[in-house]
Amino acid sequence: MRTLVIGDIHGAYAALLEVLERAQVTPDDLLIFLGDYADRGKHTPEVLGKLIALQQTHQVIYLRGNHDALCCDFLLGKPMSELWRSHGGKATEEAYKHYSKEDKQLHIDFLQSLRNYLLDGQNRLFLHAGFTDQGGVEQEFFIENFYWDRTLWEVALATPEDMEPTNRYFPKRLTLYKEIYIGHTPTLRYGTDQPMMCHNVWNLDTGAGATGRLTLMDIDTKKFWQSDPVMSFYPEKEIFD
């Protein structure tokens, strides 16, 4: 059985189908999705529908991203800010215009069922964004950090690669887990559409919510598969606001 981790999808339905096919995913594989299934791309409902269907045929674990939490609030009818709309929510609003109350409820139930993090038997941590407590995820007071925090990734990037964990200035958060898998901050910001690794933190958000690709990685071998750039699936600017 392979353990396969999938980065931020952001409504890129065609990219999701392509990367699952390229990795030749089977029901014997364990799929761990790192969150942010919603917003930015115009096909959030199709993505959520596919993820719900996979639960019937595959071994899957779905983690919560910040955009998933926001999308759930929208589907529940809560007032949404213009900031959300400008960061991809407008596409989600448009996509659900003709969905029935019953269909929306299926997606609400799915979004409310998402997990905040997964810690496996090999001390490998999976979550969308990060955590801030030096005692680790089990001592985190503000659970929103699991899907909003960026400081974990920033700390990993800012810590010199040659610094030993025994150094008094080495960040304690980077010593707690064998490996940490996150999304949330696109690697496009650092000039690449490939996965990035600093110390023991792997970032698999390779920009499917912008002009990058969707990534799926086998965490034991570190082999990864990617979709074509998401813009290649759609007429110019169709997928984005």
PEDA-V722798 format. One record per residue. RES is the residue in three letters. PSI is psi in whole degrees, 0 to 359 (NA if undefined). OMEGA is omega in whole degrees, 0 to 359 (none if undefined). Layout:
BEGIN
((RES/PSI/OMEGA) (RES/PSI/OMEGA))
END
This chain:
BEGIN
((MET/129/175) (ARG/149/170) (THR/114/186) (LEU/130/182) (VAL/136/184) (ILE/131/181) (GLY/190/185) (ASP/131/183) (ILE/315/177) (HIS/51/173) (GLY/8/182) (ALA/76/187) (TYR/314/181) (ALA/323/177) (ALA/322/178) (LEU/312/179) (LEU/319/182) (GLU/316/184) (VAL/327/175) (LEU/322/179) (GLU/317/182) (ARG/327/178) (ALA/357/181) (GLN/52/181) (VAL/136/179) (THR/167/177) (PRO/346/178) (ASP/343/181) (ASP/149/170) (LEU/123/180) (LEU/125/176) (ILE/115/180) (PHE/130/188) (LEU/6/175) (GLY/178/187) (ASP/63/174) (TYR/339/192) (ALA/166/170) (ASP/165/181) (ARG/289/175) (GLY/158/187) (LYS/8/186) (HIS/39/177) (THR/315/181) (PRO/321/179) (GLU/321/177) (VAL/311/181) (LEU/322/177) (GLY/319/178) (LYS/317/180) (LEU/321/177) (ILE/318/180) (ALA/324/180) (LEU/333/179) (GLN/335/182) (GLN/342/188) (THR/343/188) (HIS/164/172) (GLN/113/187) (VAL/147/171) (ILE/125/183) (TYR/124/178) (LEU/159/185) (ARG/130/171) (GLY/165/181) (ASN/323/179) (HIS/333/176) (ASP/320/176) (ALA/319/179) (LEU/318/179) (CYS/320/179) (CYS/317/177) (ASP/317/179) (PHE/314/182) (LEU/334/177) (LEU/355/178) (GLY/15/180) (LYS/150/177) (PRO/134/183) (MET/142/183) (SER/160/175) (GLU/334/177) (LEU/318/176) (TRP/314/181) (ARG/321/182) (SER/346/178) (HIS/29/174) (GLY/351/182) (GLY/332/181) (LYS/320/178) (ALA/322/179) (THR/317/177) (GLU/313/181) (GLU/320/185) (ALA/332/184) (TYR/7/185) (LYS/324/186) (HIS/17/178) (TYR/139/180) (SER/165/178) (LYS/323/180) (GLU/317/179) (ASP/319/177) (LYS/321/182) (GLN/325/176) (LEU/319/181) (HIS/323/176) (ILE/314/180) (ASP/319/178) (PHE/312/182) (LEU/326/178) (GLN/343/181) (SER/354/185) (LEU/148/180) (ARG/151/179) (ASN/328/177) (TYR/166/174) (LEU/130/173) (LEU/115/186) (ASP/181/184) (GLY/350/176) (GLN/17/180) (ASN/38/174) (ARG/130/185) (LEU/137/178) (PHE/127/176) (LEU/165/186) (HIS/314/192) (ALA/292/183) (GLY/194/175) (PHE/163/185) (THR/339/184) (ASP/133/181) (GLN/347/176) (GLY/354/178) (GLY/184/189) (VAL/329/183) (GLU/345/178) (GLN/5/180) (GLU/127/182) (PHE/317/182) (PHE/101/186) (ILE/340/178) (GLU/336/178) (ASN/331/181) (PHE/332/180) (TYR/9/176) (TRP/335/189) (ASP/139/171) (ARG/353/187) (THR/331/178) (LEU/312/180) (TRP/320/179) (GLU/320/178) (VAL/318/179) (ALA/316/180) (LEU/325/185) (ALA/347/181) (THR/122/182) (PRO/138/183) (GLU/332/183) (ASP/5/179) (MET/130/180) (GLU/143/178) (PRO/341/179) (THR/348/178) (ASN/135/184) (ARG/338/181) (TYR/359/180) (PHE/131/184) (PRO/128/183) (LYS/327/181) (ARG/333/182) (LEU/0/181) (THR/354/190) (LEU/331/188) (TYR/149/179) (LYS/311/176) (GLU/153/176) (ILE/131/179) (TYR/125/183) (ILE/170/168) (GLY/231/168) (HIS/310/182) (THR/109/186) (PRO/135/176) (THR/344/175) (LEU/332/179) (ARG/341/182) (TYR/18/172) (GLY/20/180) (THR/149/172) (ASP/24/177) (GLN/158/174) (PRO/150/178) (MET/149/177) (MET/129/173) (CYS/126/187) (HIS/239/181) (ASN/17/182) (VAL/123/176) (TRP/129/176) (ASN/117/183) (LEU/13/173) (ASP/97/184) (THR/27/166) (GLY/26/177) (ALA/345/176) (GLY/7/179) (ALA/245/182) (THR/12/183) (GLY/213/186) (ARG/163/171) (LEU/136/185) (THR/140/174) (LEU/129/185) (MET/139/168) (ASP/113/190) (ILE/346/177) (ASP/320/181) (THR/342/185) (LYS/11/171) (LYS/141/179) (PHE/156/178) (TRP/148/180) (GLN/152/171) (SER/168/166) (ASP/163/175) (PRO/135/189) (VAL/329/181) (MET/338/182) (SER/346/181) (PHE/347/192) (TYR/154/170) (PRO/158/185) (GLU/123/175) (LYS/5/184) (GLU/324/187) (ILE/338/186) (PHE/161/174) (ASP/NA/none))
END
